[in-house]
Amino acid sequence: MPLFSARRLFYKFLMMTLEEFAGAIRQSREIVVFTGAGISTESGIPDFRSPGGIWSRYRAVSFQEFIRSEESRIEAWKRRLETYAVDKNAKPNIGHYFVQSLNERGKLIGLITQNVDGLHSQSGLPEDKIVELHGSNRTIRCLECNKSYEPAIIMERLAGNFSSPRCDDCGGILKSATISFGQAMPERAMRQAQEWTEQARIFIVMGSSLQVQPAASFPVIARRNGAVLAIINREPTTLDEYASFAHNGAIGEFCQRFNTMIADG
């Protein structure tokens, strides 16, 4: 059964122009934004799935492997150590500030992100307007007692032929506060994302290939509920043909141009 059944061809004829999409943004105060890795590449954070990305040099360690195997934990921490310097020095870009500006204008219901880099928070977007579906790499937690650590404290220990870090209080396994393969999605975050999606009159996807489930289901839910679905991504996605508006290109360039078009809203 196609995603939108017999209405598939009908939606193609409803594709908005850029001007029409800008007009919809100016008039709406019920916007939800959904972001993926593509919004942060312009901040210097690489898309792990691209050729030469980190997934081509390190295999994905599942949550179950991380728990039971010291070797797997060390592999995961080596990967985290490699990305740490880039992540800690990254700054929000125009795409992050575009989302923050929607909130300043009273238009944003909330931001749902697949990213773990914390750049939306750094842009000034309030925490109660952010759902991080895949957690955050800005915190490290003990899986036993839930004690939190700043990443810098733990990273200083990872040199040479290191063992995986352990909690100072209880000796439990430490892990970045991110959702690994095979780990349950956070129920509270998923519930909030669902509620926001159902409230949205405009649902904007920025920088996501929409290949990772269950996160990629939210644009589908929004469109089925009658929301305007906009997809802004460097490469085409499988949902572009169902979108009300689609733009393939650099997010920063698009946001710079689009900001001037909605300035009166």
One Martini backbone bead per residue (centre of mass of N, CA, C, O) as a GRO file, in nm:
protein
  265
    1MET     BB    1   0.092   0.038   0.027
    2PRO     BB    2   0.094   0.343  -0.017
    3LEU     BB    3   0.141   0.607   0.182
    4PHE     BB    4  -0.121   0.777   0.018
    5SER     BB    5  -0.236   0.622  -0.189
    6ALA     BB    6  -0.455   0.773  -0.416
    7ARG     BB    7  -0.325   1.068  -0.333
    8ARG     BB    8  -0.043   1.092  -0.460
    9LEU     BB    9  -0.096   1.264  -0.723
   10PHE     BB   10  -0.247   1.497  -0.588
   11TYR     BB   11  -0.006   1.618  -0.424
   12LYS     BB   12   0.167   1.716  -0.665
   13PHE     BB   13  -0.044   1.960  -0.732
   14LEU     BB   14   0.026   2.104  -0.429
   15MET     BB   15   0.281   2.243  -0.481
   16MET     BB   16   0.467   2.486  -0.358
   17THR     BB   17   0.590   2.779  -0.352
   18LEU     BB   18   0.805   2.981  -0.198
   19GLU     BB   19   0.599   3.210  -0.149
   20GLU     BB   20   0.375   3.031  -0.026
   21PHE     BB   21   0.541   2.926   0.208
   22ALA     BB   22   0.604   3.200   0.335
   23GLY     BB   23   0.306   3.271   0.385
   24ALA     BB   24   0.248   3.037   0.580
   25ILE     BB   25   0.454   3.121   0.795
   26ARG     BB   26   0.342   3.405   0.858
   27GLN     BB   27   0.048   3.279   0.955
   28SER     BB   28   0.186   3.086   1.159
   29ARG     BB   29   0.169   2.913   1.512
   30GLU     BB   30   0.204   2.583   1.404
   31ILE     BB   31   0.522   2.480   1.432
   32VAL     BB   32   0.729   2.207   1.320
   33VAL     BB   33   1.062   2.086   1.369
   34PHE     BB   34   1.284   1.862   1.178
   35THR     BB   35   1.608   1.724   1.253
   36GLY     BB   36   1.926   1.650   1.109
   37ALA     BB   37   2.254   1.618   1.019
   38GLY     BB   38   2.242   1.842   0.785
   39ILE     BB   39   2.235   2.098   0.984
   40SER     BB   40   2.548   2.035   1.103
   41THR     BB   41   2.759   2.037   0.867
   42GLU     BB   42   2.788   2.364   0.875
   43SER     BB   43   2.949   2.313   1.170
   44GLY     BB   44   3.150   2.046   1.112
   45ILE     BB   45   2.956   1.801   1.131
   46PRO     BB   46   2.954   1.495   1.030
   47ASP     BB   47   2.817   1.259   0.826
   48PHE     BB   48   2.847   0.932   0.908
   49ARG     BB   49   2.715   0.806   0.624
   50SER     BB   50   2.923   0.907   0.460
   51PRO     BB   51   3.178   0.892   0.272
   52GLY     BB   52   3.430   0.852   0.519
   53GLY     BB   53   3.286   0.808   0.754
   54ILE     BB   54   3.269   0.662   1.063
   55TRP     BB   55   3.108   0.401   0.958
   56SER     BB   56   3.364   0.315   0.770
   57ARG     BB   57   3.564   0.267   1.047
   58TYR     BB   58   3.316   0.191   1.231
   59ARG     BB   59   3.127  -0.006   1.394
   60ALA     BB   60   2.827  -0.073   1.514
   61VAL     BB   61   2.734  -0.056   1.854
   62SER     BB   62   2.541  -0.214   2.044
   63PHE     BB   63   2.394  -0.215   2.345
   64GLN     BB   64   2.443  -0.514   2.411
   65GLU     BB   65   2.748  -0.511   2.353
   66PHE     BB   66   2.826  -0.287   2.551
   67ILE     BB   67   2.742  -0.442   2.810
   68ARG     BB   68   2.908  -0.735   2.758
   69SER     BB   69   3.168  -0.578   2.614
   70GLU     BB   70   3.478  -0.444   2.635
   71GLU     BB   71   3.558  -0.427   2.340
   72SER     BB   72   3.306  -0.263   2.252
   73ARG     BB   73   3.349  -0.022   2.438
   74ILE     BB   74   3.620   0.066   2.324
   75GLU     BB   75   3.521   0.117   2.038
   76ALA     BB   76   3.315   0.336   2.114
   77TRP     BB   77   3.524   0.531   2.254
   78LYS     BB   78   3.701   0.579   2.009
   79ARG     BB   79   3.482   0.716   1.846
   80ARG     BB   80   3.423   0.943   2.051
   81LEU     BB   81   3.711   1.062   2.059
   82GLU     BB   82   3.722   1.146   1.758
   83THR     BB   83   3.456   1.350   1.785
   84TYR     BB   84   3.498   1.547   2.026
   85ALA     BB   85   3.651   1.796   1.915
   86VAL     BB   86   3.435   1.875   1.710
   87ASP     BB   87   3.186   1.896   1.896
   88LYS     BB   88   3.295   2.108   2.115
   89ASN     BB   89   3.355   2.338   1.872
   90ALA     BB   90   3.080   2.366   1.781
   91LYS     BB   91   2.848   2.581   1.605
   92PRO     BB   92   2.595   2.743   1.528
   93ASN     BB   93   2.386   2.802   1.257
   94ILE     BB   94   2.151   2.934   1.051
   95GLY     BB   95   1.959   2.695   1.093
   96HIS     BB   96   1.934   2.714   1.401
   97TYR     BB   97   1.847   3.020   1.402
   98PHE     BB   98   1.588   2.981   1.245
   99VAL     BB   99   1.440   2.818   1.458
  100GLN     BB  100   1.472   3.028   1.686
  101SER     BB  101   1.311   3.254   1.534
  102LEU     BB  102   1.037   3.115   1.540
  103ASN     BB  103   1.012   3.133   1.845
  104GLU     BB  104   1.039   3.444   1.878
  105ARG     BB  105   0.765   3.474   1.690
  106GLY     BB  106   0.553   3.251   1.796
  107LYS     BB  107   0.556   2.970   1.590
  108LEU     BB  108   0.669   2.742   1.787
  109ILE     BB  109   0.611   2.442   1.926
  110GLY     BB  110   0.864   2.253   1.815
  111LEU     BB  111   1.169   2.049   1.840
  112ILE     BB  112   1.279   1.777   1.640
  113THR     BB  113   1.567   1.561   1.701
  114GLN     BB  114   1.840   1.344   1.590
  115ASN     BB  115   2.043   1.500   1.736
  116VAL     BB  116   2.347   1.515   1.977
  117ASP     BB  117   2.500   1.820   1.981
  118GLY     BB  118   2.330   2.082   2.107
  119LEU     BB  119   2.286   2.336   1.902
  120HIS     BB  120   2.001   2.433   1.970
  121SER     BB  121   2.067   2.529   2.254
  122GLN     BB  122   2.299   2.727   2.171
  123SER     BB  123   2.096   2.917   2.001
  124GLY     BB  124   1.843   2.957   2.237
  125LEU     BB  125   1.666   2.724   2.264
  126PRO     BB  126   1.451   2.601   2.461
  127GLU     BB  127   1.422   2.303   2.626
  128ASP     BB  128   1.093   2.293   2.605
  129LYS     BB  129   1.142   2.293   2.264
  130ILE     BB  130   1.304   2.011   2.296
  131VAL     BB  131   1.359   1.701   2.113
  132GLU     BB  132   1.579   1.420   2.179
  133LEU     BB  133   1.562   1.117   2.037
  134HIS     BB  134   1.900   1.040   2.066
  135GLY     BB  135   1.999   1.238   2.258
  136SER     BB  136   2.328   1.314   2.423
  137ASN     BB  137   2.687   1.409   2.402
  138ARG     BB  138   2.694   1.621   2.665
  139THR     BB  139   2.660   1.343   2.820
  140ILE     BB  140   2.751   1.124   3.093
  141ARG     BB  141   2.645   0.793   3.208
  142CYS     BB  142   2.541   0.584   3.449
  143LEU     BB  143   2.385   0.263   3.428
  144GLU     BB  144   2.333   0.239   3.744
  145CYS     BB  145   2.313   0.550   3.903
  146ASN     BB  146   2.301   0.809   3.693
  147LYS     BB  147   2.547   0.956   3.682
  148SER     BB  148   2.692   1.263   3.582
  149TYR     BB  149   2.907   1.376   3.309
  150GLU     BB  150   3.150   1.544   3.175
  151PRO     BB  151   3.323   1.474   2.898
  152ALA     BB  152   3.607   1.589   2.970
  153ILE     BB  153   3.662   1.406   3.215
  154ILE     BB  154   3.664   1.136   3.049
  155MET     BB  155   3.857   1.197   2.805
  156GLU     BB  156   4.121   1.220   2.979
  157ARG     BB  157   4.132   0.893   3.019
  158LEU     BB  158   4.161   0.850   2.694
  159ALA     BB  159   4.464   0.675   2.667
  160GLY     BB  160   4.581   0.464   2.481
  161ASN     BB  161   4.533   0.152   2.645
  162PHE     BB  162   4.229   0.161   2.734
  163SER     BB  163   3.971   0.146   2.943
  164SER     BB  164   3.667   0.152   3.024
  165PRO     BB  165   3.478   0.360   3.183
  166ARG     BB  166   3.400   0.437   3.530
  167CYS     BB  167   3.234   0.487   3.807
  168ASP     BB  168   3.322   0.652   4.102
  169ASP     BB  169   3.085   0.542   4.288
  170CYS     BB  170   2.993   0.225   4.160
  171GLY     BB  171   3.139   0.106   3.884
  172GLY     BB  172   2.987   0.161   3.647
  173ILE     BB  173   2.884   0.198   3.336
  174LEU     BB  174   2.975   0.416   3.083
  175LYS     BB  175   2.767   0.651   2.882
  176SER     BB  176   2.647   0.805   2.648
  177ALA     BB  177   2.343   1.005   2.616
  178THR     BB  178   2.267   0.789   2.390
  179ILE     BB  179   2.113   0.615   2.125
  180SER     BB  180   2.145   0.294   2.053
  181PHE     BB  181   2.155   0.021   1.902
  182GLY     BB  182   1.890  -0.155   2.063
  183GLN     BB  183   1.773   0.086   2.205
  184ALA     BB  184   1.539   0.237   2.365
  185MET     BB  185   1.326   0.466   2.325
  186PRO     BB  186   1.225   0.755   2.458
  187GLU     BB  187   0.915   0.793   2.579
  188ARG     BB  188   0.885   1.096   2.636
  189ALA     BB  189   0.993   1.200   2.363
  190MET     BB  190   0.792   1.048   2.182
  191ARG     BB  191   0.534   1.170   2.303
  192GLN     BB  192   0.599   1.468   2.241
  193ALA     BB  193   0.637   1.439   1.937
  194GLN     BB  194   0.351   1.341   1.880
  195GLU     BB  195   0.197   1.586   1.988
  196TRP     BB  196   0.325   1.800   1.804
  197THR     BB  197   0.256   1.670   1.533
  198GLU     BB  198  -0.061   1.684   1.578
  199GLN     BB  199  -0.052   2.016   1.599
  200ALA     BB  200   0.048   2.067   1.326
  201ARG     BB  201   0.040   2.284   1.030
  202ILE     BB  202   0.359   2.287   1.019
  203PHE     BB  203   0.617   2.070   0.871
  204ILE     BB  204   0.974   2.079   0.913
  205VAL     BB  205   1.236   1.952   0.723
  206MET     BB  206   1.595   1.937   0.828
  207GLY     BB  207   1.853   1.736   0.737
  208SER     BB  208   1.691   1.465   0.636
  209SER     BB  209   1.657   1.139   0.494
  210LEU     BB  210   1.430   0.957   0.624
  211GLN     BB  211   1.554   0.647   0.729
  212VAL     BB  212   1.497   0.665   1.040
  213GLN     BB  213   1.357   0.454   1.268
  214PRO     BB  214   1.078   0.619   1.400
  215ALA     BB  215   1.129   0.921   1.325
  216ALA     BB  216   1.025   0.923   1.013
  217SER     BB  217   0.707   0.919   1.091
  218PHE     BB  218   0.626   1.216   1.155
  219PRO     BB  219   0.579   1.340   0.870
  220VAL     BB  220   0.349   1.144   0.800
  221ILE     BB  221   0.156   1.224   1.023
  222ALA     BB  222   0.130   1.522   0.948
  223ARG     BB  223   0.021   1.483   0.659
  224ARG     BB  224  -0.230   1.311   0.736
  225ASN     BB  225  -0.335   1.567   0.920
  226GLY     BB  226  -0.288   1.826   0.705
  227ALA     BB  227  -0.013   1.926   0.690
  228VAL     BB  228   0.241   2.112   0.605
  229LEU     BB  229   0.507   1.975   0.405
  230ALA     BB  230   0.855   2.038   0.455
  231ILE     BB  231   1.163   1.985   0.256
  232ILE     BB  232   1.509   2.037   0.365
  233ASN     BB  233   1.764   1.910   0.144
  234ARG     BB  234   2.031   1.822  -0.032
  235GLU     BB  235   1.879   1.561  -0.076
  236PRO     BB  236   1.666   1.352  -0.171
  237THR     BB  237   1.363   1.206  -0.065
  238THR     BB  238   1.102   0.976  -0.021
  239LEU     BB  239   0.895   1.239   0.056
  240ASP     BB  240   0.890   1.469  -0.159
  241GLU     BB  241   0.621   1.388  -0.324
  242TYR     BB  242   0.441   1.455  -0.046
  243ALA     BB  243   0.507   1.739  -0.040
  244SER     BB  244   0.436   2.085  -0.035
  245PHE     BB  245   0.756   2.132   0.006
  246ALA     BB  246   1.073   2.135  -0.186
  247HIS     BB  247   1.436   2.140  -0.106
  248ASN     BB  248   1.747   2.112  -0.287
  249GLY     BB  249   2.006   2.204  -0.061
  250ALA     BB  250   2.144   2.434   0.113
  251ILE     BB  251   2.044   2.545   0.417
  252GLY     BB  252   2.181   2.820   0.457
  253GLU     BB  253   2.092   2.951   0.191
  254PHE     BB  254   1.792   2.921   0.233
  255CYS     BB  255   1.763   3.075   0.508
  256GLN     BB  256   1.872   3.346   0.414
  257ARG     BB  257   1.647   3.394   0.205
  258PHE     BB  258   1.389   3.326   0.380
  259ASN     BB  259   1.409   3.539   0.606
  260THR     BB  260   1.330   3.784   0.421
  261MET     BB  261   1.039   3.670   0.343
  262ILE     BB  262   0.940   3.649   0.675
  263ALA     BB  263   0.992   3.924   0.831
  264ASP     BB  264   0.674   4.016   0.854
  265GLY     BB  265   0.573   3.766   1.055
   0.00000   0.00000   0.00000
